[in-house]
Amino acid sequence: MRTGTRATLWSAGLAAILFAAVVGCTTVGAVSLDPVGVAKAILDALPGLSFDVESTTRTIVVDLRLPRILLAAVVGFALGAAGTVMQGFFRNPMADPSIIGVSTGAAVGAVAVIAVPAVAPPALVLLGFEVASGLQIAAFATALVTAFGVYLIASDGGRTPVATLLLAGVAVQTFLGAVISYLMINAGRSLERAVYWMMGHLHASTYHDVIFAGLTVAVGFPILLAFASDLNVLLLGEEDAHHLGVSVERTKGILLAVSTLVTAAAVAVSGVIGFVGLIVPHMMRLVVGPDHRILLPTSALAGASFLVLTDTLARARVEQMPVGIVTAALGAPFFLFLLRRREVTEL
C-alpha cells in the first residue's frame, strides 16, 4: 500500500476516534448527557448545519464543556506533533517538545506575571474579542525568546550541532529553573496559582484559548508535515542527508522554529503538561512505523485523543485537578514498561 494511502487511512481512523472521544467525554459531568444529543449539539454549532437540540443540552455542551475539551484536543495535537519532530530531529527517543527549554521559558513568563501582575503585557484583542490574556502572551513570548536564545548559543559558524543544541537547552533550563524558584519564593499569596499553572491544567478554558492555540497549530502543522520526508532523511545522519540533497541547516532551522512555535502556543494556554509529546510518538511508532509522513499526523491525532481522555479523567475525579498530574501518573509507568520490554529503541 502506498505511503500516502496509508497515511490517509490511519489519519481518517484516528480522526474518527478523536471525534468519538470528544462526544463521549462531553457526556461526562455533573449532569450526564445522551451521546446522540451531544453529537447533535456539536454539529449544530458548526456553520451551515442545523439540528433539533434542547436548549439546556446546547448550553451545557457548547458553552460549558466543549471549550475545555476542544482545547485539550488542540494542545494534545500540538504536543504530539512537536514531540514526534523533536525525537526525529535529535534522533533521540527521550526527546520531547520541551527539550530546548520552551516549557521552562513559558513558565518564567507565566510565573512572573502571576507573582508580579504589574509586569503583564496587554492582552491580545482582535475584532473586539480578547484572544489571549496578558499571562498567555507573556508565556508565549518568553518561550520563543528562550528557544531562540538556545539556538543562538548552540550555533557556530552557520552550523547548529544537535548535541550542542541539546546541551545548551539543558543548561538554559537549569538556569531558568532557578529563576522560577526565585519568583515562586516571592510570589506570596499567588504561590498556589503559580504552582497550579506549573502542573498543567485546562480549567476555565474558553474559546479564545482554543482560537489562539488553534490558529498557531493550523499554521505550523502543515509546515512540519511538508518537511516529513526531509526528517526521514535526517535520521540517516546530517552528512548523508546533505549528500541526498537535503539543505540540512535550513531544514533544521525550520523544524526547530515551527516546533517551538506550536509548543509555545500549547504551553501558553495550558501550562506545563508532560509526557504527551514523549509517550504518544512512541506508541504510534510501534503501530505505524518510523516513516514521519505517517507518524507525524497519526501522533498528532493520537495526542489529541489522549489529552481529551486524560483531562476528562482529571475533571471526573476532582474538578480542579490539573491534567498534568494525570498524564504524568499514566505516562511514567507506561514509559518504564516500554523500557523493560526494550521497546524504546534508538531512532
N, C-alpha and C positions, 0 to 999 in steps of 0.2 A: 504494500500500500504506500502511495506517495506521501512524503512528509507533510505537504500542505493539507492533504485529505485527513491524515491522522490528527494534525493539529486542530482542524475544524471539528472533527468528530469529538475529540476529547474536550475541546472548549465548549461545544454545544452541550455535552452531557454535564459538565461541571457548572455551566450557567443554569441549567435546569435544576441541578441540586441546590445552587445558591438561591434561586427563586423559591424553591420549596422550603429552604431554611428560613428565608425572610418571612414567608407566610406562616410557617409553623411557629417561629419564635414570636411573631406578633400576636399570636393567640394566647401567649403566656403572660400572666399578670394577675393583679388583684381581682380583675374581672375576666373570667375565661370567655373566649370568643370562638365562634364557629369558623373553621378554616375556610369554608366556602365564602362566608360573609367577609372575612378578612381579604381574601383574594379579590373579591368584587370591589371592596373599598380601595385597595391599592390600585387596581386597574382603572377605577372611576376617577382617581386623582390624576391620571395621565391625560394629557391634552388629546382631544378628539374621541375619547372613549366615555361612555355613559352606562352606568349600571344602577339598578334599583337597590340602594343601600340605606339602611336605617341611619338616622342622624346620629344616634348615640354611638353606633358602631363606627361611623365615619369619624366622629370626633376622637374616639379612643385610638383608632388606628392611625389616622392621618396626622392629627395634632399632637398626640401624646407619645405613642410608641414608635412610630415609623422614623422620626428623625434620628433617634438613638441607634436603631437597627441599621438604617442606611449609612450612618457614619461608621458603624462597626464594619460594614461591608467595604466602604471606601478605604478605611485605614488598613484593614486586613489585606485588601487588594494591593495597596501601595507597599506594605511591608513584605508581602510575599514576592512581589516583583523585584523590589530592591534587594532583598536577601538573595534571590537567585542570581542577580547580576553581580553582587559583591562576591559570592562564592566562586563564580566563574572568573571574575576579574582578578582575585587574589589567588586563584587555584588552591583554595583552602576551604575544607568542609566546615571549619569553625568560624568562618566569616559571617557577619550579619550586617544589616543596614547601618548599625551604629559604629562600625569598626573604625571609622576615621573621625569619630568624635561628634557626629551630627546630633545624636540624642543628648549627649552631655552638654554640647553647646546650646541646644534649645533649653535645657534645664537651667542653665545660667541666666538666660533672659527671662524665663518664666519666674524663677525664684527671686530674681532681682525685683521684678515688678510686684510680686506678692509681698516681699519684705519691705520694699520702698516704693509704694504706689505712685509717688511723685515722679518717678523715672519712666512711667509707662508712656509709650508713644501714642499718638492719636489712633483711634480705631479706623479701620478701612471702611469707608462708606461709598457705595455705588448705587446710583439711582435712588437715593434716599434710604437705602437699606444698609444696616451695619453688617458687612460680610465677615469681618474678623475683628475681634476685640484687641485692645492695646496689648494685653498679655500674649495673645496669639501672634501678633505682629512682632513683638519683641523676641519670642521664642523662635519664630521662623527666621528672623534676621540674624540672630546670634548663631543659629545652626549653620546658616550659609556662610557666615563670616568664619566660623571655626573650620569648616571643611575647606574653604578657600585658603585659610592660613596654613592648614596641614599640607595642602597641595604645594604651596609656595615653599614651605620649609623642606619638603622632600624633593623638590625639583632642582636639577643641577645641569646646567648647560643645555636646556631644552629637553632633557630626559627626566622621567619620573620613575625611578626603580620601584617596583612593587614592594620589595622588602623594606626599603627606606620609608615609603609611604605608610606601611603598617606600623613601623616603629615610631614614626612621628605621631601617628594617631594615638598610640598608647601613651606616649609622653604628654601630649596635649590633654588627653582625657584625664590623666593623673593630676595635672595642674588645675584643670577646671573643676575637678572633684574637690580640691582644696578650696577653691573659690566658692563653690556651692555650700560646703560645710561652714565657711565663714558667714555667708549670707544667712544660712539657717540658724546659726547661733544667735544672730542679731535680729531674727525675724519676730521675736516677741510673741504676741498673740496670733500672729499669722503663721506660726510654725506648723500648726496642724494642716492648714491649707496647702502649704508648700510640700509637706510630706505626702499628702493625698495626691497632689499633682504628679509627684515623682513616681508614685506607684502605678500610674497609668489608669485612666478612667474615661468613661463615656457618659457620665451622669450629666444631666441638664443639657444634653445636646440639642442643637437647633438646626434648622435647615440652612442657616447662614454658615454653620460649621461644615455642613455637607457640601455646600457650594464652593467654599474656599478650598477645601481639600480636594473635592471632586474635579474642579476646573484644572488644578495643578496636575492631578493624575491624568486627566484626559489629554493634557498637552504633552506630558512627559512619557507616558507609557508607549504610544506609537513610535516615539523616537527610540526607546530601548528595544522595541520589537524589531525595528528596522536594522538594528545592529546585532541581532541574534546570531546571524551567520558568522559575522566577524568575531563574536565572542566564542563561538565554537573553535575558530582557528586560533584564537589567543590561548586556548587550553593546550595547544601544542608547544607553546613557548614563544617568546617575543621574536627571537631570531627566525624561527621557522615561519611565523606569521608574516614577518617582513618579506621573506623570500616568496611567500604565496600571494603577495600583492596587497596586504593589509597595511594601511597607514597607522602604524602601531600607536604612536604618541597621540595622534589626533583622535583615534578611536578610544583610547584610554581616557583622554580628557573629556570627551562627550559622555561616555558611560558613567564616569565618576560625577560629572556635573549634574546630569539628569537624575541619577540615582539619589544624589544628595538633595536635589530639589524636591523629589517625590517624598523622600523620607522626612525632610524638614516640615513639609506640609502636614504629613500624618502626625508627627510628634507634636507639632504646634497645637493641634486641636484635641489631642488625646492624652498627652503626657507620654511617659516612657513605658511602652508596652513591650516586654521582652519575649523572646523565644519564637514569635510568629515567623520572623524572617530567617530564623535559624532552622527550625524544625520542619516547616512546611516544604521548603525546597528539597530537603532530604526525603521526605515521604513521597513526593511526586517524582523524584529522580529514580526511586526504587520501582515506581509504577510505569512511568512513560519513557525512562531512559535519559541520557545526558544531553541530547540534542536540544539546544536552547530555543530553537524555533518552535518546539513543542513544550519544553519545560517551562519557559517563561510565562506564556499565557495560562497554562494549567496551574502553575504555582500561585499566580496572582488570584485566580478564581478560587482555588482551594484555600488560600489565605483569607479571602473574604468570607467564605463559609465558616472557616474555623473560628474567626473572631466573632462572627454573629452568634454562633452556638455557645462559645465560652462566655460572652457577655450576657447572654440570656441566662446561663447557669449562675453567673455572678449576681444578677438582679433578682433571680428567683430565690436565692438563698438569703441574701441581705441586700436591700435596695441600694445601699450606699457602698457596697463592696467594690473596690477598684478591680477592673478586669485583669489588670496586670498581675494580681495575686493568683488568679485562676490560671492564666497562661503559664506562669512560672511553675505553679504546682503540678500542672499537667505536662508541661514541656520538659522540665528537667528529668523526671523519672523516665520519660519516653526516650530521651536522648541517651541516657545511661543504658537503657535496654538495647538501643541500637549499637552502642559501643560494645556491650558484652557479646552481641551476636556478630560483631565485626562488620556491620553493615554501613558504618560511617567510613567510607573509603576515600582515598585520595582522588581528586578530580582529574 
